[in-house]
């Protein structure tokens, strides 16, 4: 039996092979399409999701239910003596609050961690924590690892169209129209736990090049590990990966598909880079 099990949520977008390799437990984020509720990674088929993204009358995300957490926590409790549960920033989701609600219903030690970030930046924390658990590290040691990874990670995402941000209520229709006329493509990042626009480019190709520069500026002295994130854009992600490997000296570059819970806000075709420049994780 493992001493500590690591739990995270599906919004991290961790590649399935890494989830299996490090024995992570994943709590599914909810997606509601035309009043029909789905759980990401459980009963939501991505092809169906993208087909509905434009045509659905309504589409939105929701945090996991307490029952979803309890199901995962009880499964994890069968293989470990305690749990560390790492989740998407509390400034953008109620997932951390639900995790705390669920843990209080268990007679079993669960430590809930607010990643204060999103996507594979959160994923890097979960992966590093899982490696630490495999190495027999204590809870306090793993929490220190998580904090270091948080400080040494960054995530940037280029959004090809603003219509989904408008549809999900993240921007107004007036702002979308102005940005569309000017061909402005935003680059999202995380500031103090809040997902926000960190850069603007005048075309999507320029935005993608700026992604690489932002990583380069964020890690001038390190050989970072990078996750090229995409929402249903595998070929475009491969092209970005090739450009990254040509421009940057990286320890590792791999692909990670963004979950539907993120794609709701940016649509199909989003590309991003999550970078980690520390030594606590070796993928």
C-alpha positions in Angstrom: 0.0 0.0 0.0 1.2 3.5 -0.9 1.6 5.9 1.9 0.1 8.9 0.0 -2.2 9.0 -3.0 -2.3 12.0 -5.3 -5.6 13.3 -6.7 -6.2 16.1 -9.2 -9.0 17.1 -11.6 -9.5 16.7 -15.3 -8.9 20.4 -16.1 -5.2 19.8 -15.7 -5.2 17.8 -19.0 -2.5 15.4 -17.9 -1.8 12.9 -20.7 -3.4 9.5 -20.0 0.0 7.7 -20.2 1.4 9.9 -17.4 -1.7 9.4 -15.3 -1.3 5.7 -15.5 2.5 5.7 -15.0 2.3 7.7 -11.8 -1.0 6.2 -10.6 -2.9 9.5 -10.3 -6.5 9.7 -9.4 -8.6 12.2 -11.5 -11.8 13.9 -10.4 -13.9 14.8 -13.5 -15.0 18.4 -14.2 -18.6 18.7 -15.2 -19.8 20.0 -18.6 -23.4 20.8 -19.3 -24.6 20.8 -22.9 -28.3 21.8 -23.6 -29.2 20.8 -20.0 -27.5 17.4 -20.3 -24.8 16.9 -17.7 -21.6 15.1 -18.6 -18.4 14.3 -16.7 -15.1 14.9 -18.5 -13.2 11.8 -19.0 -16.1 9.6 -17.9 -19.1 10.0 -20.3 -18.1 13.0 -22.4 -16.8 12.0 -25.8 -14.6 14.8 -27.1 -15.8 14.4 -30.7 -19.4 14.9 -29.4 -18.3 17.9 -27.4 -16.6 19.7 -30.3 -19.5 18.9 -32.5 -21.8 20.6 -30.0 -19.6 23.5 -29.2 -21.1 25.7 -32.0 -24.6 24.3 -32.3 -25.6 23.8 -28.7 -28.1 26.3 -27.3 -26.1 26.4 -24.1 -22.8 24.9 -22.9 -21.0 25.5 -19.7 -18.7 23.9 -17.1 -19.3 23.2 -13.4 -17.1 22.0 -10.6 -17.3 18.3 -9.6 -20.0 17.3 -7.2 -19.2 16.2 -3.7 -20.2 12.7 -4.8 -17.6 12.7 -7.5 -14.9 13.6 -5.0 -16.1 11.0 -2.5 -16.0 8.3 -5.2 -12.4 9.1 -6.1 -11.3 9.6 -2.5 -12.7 6.3 -1.4 -11.0 4.6 -4.3 -7.7 6.3 -3.4 -8.2 5.3 0.3 -8.0 1.6 -0.7 -4.4 2.0 -1.8 -3.0 4.7 0.5 -3.0 5.9 4.0 -3.7 9.5 3.1 -4.5 11.8 0.2 -3.1 15.0 -1.2 -5.7 16.6 -3.6 -4.5 19.3 -6.0 -7.0 21.4 -7.9 -7.5 24.2 -10.4 -7.2 27.8 -9.1 -10.0 28.7 -6.6 -10.2 32.1 -8.3 -11.7 30.5 -11.4 -13.6 27.5 -10.1 -15.3 26.2 -7.0 -13.5 22.9 -7.3 -11.3 23.5 -4.2 -14.3 24.4 -2.1 -16.1 21.2 -3.1 -13.0 19.1 -2.4 -12.9 20.6 1.1 -16.6 19.8 1.6 -16.1 16.2 0.5 -13.0 15.6 2.7 -15.0 16.7 5.8 -17.4 13.8 5.1 -14.6 11.2 5.4 -12.8 9.7 8.4 -9.6 9.7 6.4 -6.8 12.3 6.1 -7.1 14.4 3.0 -5.0 17.6 2.3 -6.6 19.9 -0.3 -4.2 22.1 -2.3 -5.2 25.1 -4.4 -2.8 25.0 -7.3 -3.5 28.7 -8.0 -3.1 28.0 -11.7 -4.6 25.9 -14.5 -3.9 23.4 -17.3 -0.6 21.6 -17.3 0.9 24.1 -14.9 -1.4 22.4 -12.4 -0.5 19.1 -14.0 3.2 19.6 -13.3 2.4 20.0 -9.6 0.3 16.8 -9.6 3.0 14.8 -11.5 5.8 16.0 -9.2 3.7 15.2 -6.1 3.0 11.7 -7.5 6.7 11.1 -8.1 7.4 12.2 -4.6 4.8 9.8 -3.3 6.4 7.0 -5.2 9.7 7.9 -3.6 8.2 7.6 -0.2 8.2 11.3 0.7 6.2 12.5 3.6 3.2 14.8 3.3 5.1 17.9 4.4 7.9 17.0 1.9 5.4 16.6 -0.9 3.6 19.9 0.0 7.0 21.6 -0.2 7.6 20.1 -3.7 4.2 21.3 -4.8 5.0 24.8 -3.6 8.3 24.8 -5.4 6.8 23.6 -8.7 4.1 26.3 -8.4 6.8 29.0 -8.2 8.8 27.5 -11.1 5.9 27.0 -13.5 4.1 29.2 -16.0 1.3 28.7 -18.5 0.4 30.7 -21.6 -2.5 30.0 -24.0 -3.2 31.7 -27.4 -6.9 32.0 -28.2 -7.8 31.9 -32.0 -11.3 33.4 -31.6 -13.1 35.4 -28.9 -16.6 34.1 -29.7 -16.4 31.3 -27.1 -15.2 33.7 -24.4 -18.2 35.9 -25.2 -20.5 32.8 -25.2 -19.2 31.7 -21.8 -19.6 35.3 -20.5 -15.9 36.0 -20.0 -16.0 39.1 -22.3 -18.7 41.3 -23.7 -20.0 41.2 -27.3 -18.7 44.8 -27.8 -15.2 43.8 -26.8 -15.3 40.8 -29.0 -16.4 42.9 -32.0 -13.7 45.5 -31.5 -11.0 42.8 -31.1 -12.3 41.0 -34.2 -12.1 44.1 -36.3 -8.5 44.7 -35.2 -7.6 41.0 -35.6 -6.5 40.9 -32.0 -5.7 37.5 -30.5 -5.3 37.4 -26.8 -2.7 35.3 -24.9 -4.0 34.1 -21.5 -1.9 33.4 -18.5 -2.3 33.2 -14.7 -1.7 36.2 -12.5 -2.1 35.7 -8.7 -4.3 32.7 -9.3 -6.6 34.5 -11.8 -6.6 33.6 -15.5 -6.3 36.8 -17.5 -5.0 38.3 -20.7 -1.2 38.8 -20.4 -0.4 39.7 -24.0 -2.2 40.7 -27.2 -1.1 39.9 -30.8 -2.4 41.2 -34.2 -2.7 37.7 -35.7 -2.8 34.1 -34.5 0.6 33.1 -36.0 2.1 36.1 -34.2 0.4 35.0 -31.0 2.0 31.5 -31.3 5.4 33.0 -31.8 4.9 35.2 -28.8 4.0 32.1 -26.7 7.5 30.8 -27.3 9.1 34.2 -26.5 7.2 34.4 -23.2 8.5 31.0 -22.2 12.0 32.0 -23.2 11.7 35.2 -21.1 10.2 33.4 -18.1 13.0 30.8 -18.0 16.2 32.5 -19.3 18.7 30.3 -17.4 16.8 26.9 -17.2 16.2 24.0 -19.5 12.5 23.8 -18.9 10.2 20.9 -19.4 7.3 21.9 -21.7 3.8 20.7 -22.3 2.4 21.8 -25.7 -1.3 22.1 -24.9 -4.0 22.0 -27.6 -7.8 21.8 -27.9 -8.5 19.4 -30.7 -5.6 20.7 -32.8 -3.1 17.8 -32.8 -1.4 18.7 -36.1 -1.0 22.4 -35.2 0.4 21.3 -31.8 3.0 19.2 -33.6 4.0 22.2 -35.6 4.3 24.4 -32.5 6.3 21.6 -30.8 8.7 21.6 -33.8 9.1 25.4 -33.6 9.7 25.3 -29.8 12.3 22.6 -30.2 14.0 24.7 -32.9 14.1 27.9 -30.8 14.5 26.7 -27.2 16.9 24.4 -25.4 14.4 22.2 -23.4 14.8 19.2 -21.2 11.6 17.7 -22.5 8.7 18.7 -24.8 5.5 16.7 -25.0 1.9 17.1 -26.1 -1.1 17.4 -23.8 -4.7 17.9 -24.9 -6.7 20.5 -23.0 -9.9 19.2 -21.4 -13.3 20.3 -22.5 -13.6 22.3 -19.3 -11.0 24.7 -20.8 -12.0 24.4 -24.4 -15.5 25.7 -23.5 -13.9 29.1 -23.1 -11.6 29.1 -26.1 -13.0 26.7 -28.6 -11.3 24.2 -30.8 -7.9 25.2 -32.0 -6.4 26.7 -28.9 -2.7 26.2 -28.4 -0.6 26.9 -25.3 2.6 26.1 -23.5 3.0 25.1 -19.9 6.6 25.3 -18.7 8.4 24.0 -15.6 11.9 25.0 -14.9 12.8 23.2 -11.6 14.3 19.9 -10.6 11.5 18.2 -8.6 10.0 16.5 -11.7 11.6 14.3 -14.2 9.2 13.1 -16.9 
